[in-house]
Amino acid sequence: MRGGVSGGTFAGGSTHGISGGAFQGNTFNFHAGGPGTTHAAGEIPRATLTHLDEVFVDTGSNFEDLLGRLRKERVLVLTGPRFTGRRTAALMLLHRLGVASVHALDRGTSPDRLAGRLTGETARGYVLLDPITERGRPLRDTDLLAARDELGEHGLLVITADPYAHLDGIDGRPWQPPAIEAVLHSSLSAVVTDGAEVDRLLSLPAVTTFLGHHHQLREAARFAIALGRYSRHGGDPTEVEYFSQGALELQIQDWFEDGDGTLDLRDKAFLVALAAFHRGPYALTAELSDLLFGLLQHTEDPDRPPAVPVFGTNPAKRLQLARAVRYPQEEQTEWGPVTQSMARFADDRAAAVLLREVWTGHPSARPALVGWLKLLAADGRSFVRTRAASTAALLALHDLPSAMALVIEDWARSDRPWLRIGAVNALALAHFVGTPNIPRIIDRWCADTGGPPHLRWAAIRVHGLIGDERPVETITALRSAVRAPGGDDPAMRGELAQSVELMLLSDARDAVLDELLRTLPEDLGAVRDLTLDGFLRACAHTEDDEPYGRPLVLAWYARAATDRPSSSRGIATLWRAALDGPGNQPALDLLHGWVAAADRDRDTEWALAALLPALVATDNERSRLAHLLRSRLHGEVPAVAARLLTVLPHH
């Protein structure tokens, strides 16, 4: 039982192990009368306080100010978040003021009965850690006045409280915790007596890693124990190196255990939503967490309609429990730049670890999580859909068979376009984060001509997104798909051409171009059309997608002329192939667009002037280009056209 009296043991937090006494981190053990007794208080052994005093550090804290205030006022309410050392500080405030004994009161003590638990006959100190308060039963100033009267001139009382505890007429004194570096140094010095060895241990890379993340003071104390063990025994440093990650995982596991009921189901739904929308808008995260909360309620009790409280949620308290922070950030939206209140875990590693823990460690939550992600993947907001896909990708990284069966393949088979696109993005992202076998999955879907056409559609799209890593295999798969039954479907051909387009704009563009050119002379029909359609689609892209921006493929041609001449020749070859034939109007229109861009940008003009001669091998080709340059564009012939005409060779 945390924070209370149970069988003579008071537990005020998680154990982190200062050996050699009754004090174990934030856990204090004391005898309160033995079995069958009903004492409302128990004395903390002097040895416990002595051990605690040896490692207590107040560097960077406001301990001295609080000490003076307690000495003057006799009663102090110390406020602060959990696991910031406020409970330890409460004991040290009493100990440093020299009370004869320190007694812990049962946190279940009713505020209006607090005074009755005290006595002022001796110099006795009392500590009441996180009393249970409610809106209708707050801790009042009158309760403290009565307590002060009972304490008399010699007794002292320190009460710790959460920042959001119900207080009436009481101004709590906020606790400013010491620096975590000081706590680590002090705790380590208690278990390693050699100062030089302490300095050596604190210089380890694992310590730098630990201090670089958002850890709690109790975790620093536990880390000191691990460092001391490593110092004594040497050998494998794995425990020390993994400690920071392990502490984070233990915290997340604790969140999703029943524990002491600090987090209810709605809080846990918020944690999952925060992991999926880490560094996203707080209001959106809170909104979608309640959607998950309703689904989790249904899982727990299918016969009970989900009930989501409309009000009563304190965002600051919710984020504090999640070890998260809120911050403003300007975001680009379709309505222009907008400053939004964003939320993130203090430790950036937490989001991925939490999603893994929920998916692999709590399978009973899967039906709700699967349903929630499906709703997100079909949401009208692109940001929400993107985060749904990235979350599914992370689940696939840790449990590919389940993520495929329950989430991704279900989306890919759907008649709803947004769900299919979500499957595409999830597979591509899963591949990028290191999930194995994604190419094998899409190759199988692509080759299965008798299977669901939506799976082939999704596979073709994924090929375009990840194909730059395996250009030859991807182009081969796309050619096979266009030859297969159904490959002549206009929608399917469009998807295939888009995949070629994306690959020609990727970092593997040169290898993709080489593979397309390798078989171009023998390609016929649909395969040749696939190559040329994909090429022309790529030619339509400009820098920043500006209407008259510099064409990306033309810029590639200009660079390749000196860096990789074979690519510049290949681009010219594909242009000539696209311009030759009765269906060449899309190619002519695109080239006319490049002329318009050249009329506005000198670098584009120079690049186009270098390309045009390479497109002329016959008089017919020269006549076609000359006619295009003399044609009106938006009612007039561009001025650059006359200059470009001079570069066309005669044959």
Secondary structure, DSSP 8 states (H G I E B T S, - for coil): -TTSEETTEE--S------SSSEETTEEE---S-TT---SEEEE-HHHHHHHHHH---TTS-HHHHHHHHHHHSEEEEE--TTSSHHHHHHHHHHHTT-SEEEEE-TT--GGGSGGG---SSSEEEEEES---BTTB-EEHHHHHHHHHHHTTT-EEEEEE-TTS-EES---EE-----HHHHHHHHHHHH---HHHHHHHHTSHHHHHHHTS---HHHHHHHHHHHHHHHHH-S--HHHHHHHHHHHHHHHHHHTS-TTSSS-HHHHHHHHHHHHTTTEEHHHHHHHHHHHHHHHHHHH-TTS-----SS---HHHHHHHTTEEEEEEEEEETTEEEEEEEEEESSTTHHHHHHHHHHHH-GGGHHHHHHHHHHHHT-S-HHHHHHHHHHHHHHHHH-HHHHIIIIIHHHHT-SSHHHHHHHHHHHHHHHHTT-TTHHHHHHHHHH-TTS-HHHHHHHHHHHHHHGGGSHHHHHHHHHHHHHSTTTTSHHHHHHHHHHHHHHHTSTTHHHHHHHHHHSTTT--HHHHHHHHHHHHHHHT-BGGG-TTS-BHHHHHHHHHHHH-HHHHHHHHHHHHHHHSSTT-HHHHHHHHHHHHHHTT-HHHHHHHHHHGGGG-SSHHHHHHHHHHHHS-BTTB--HHHHHHHTT----
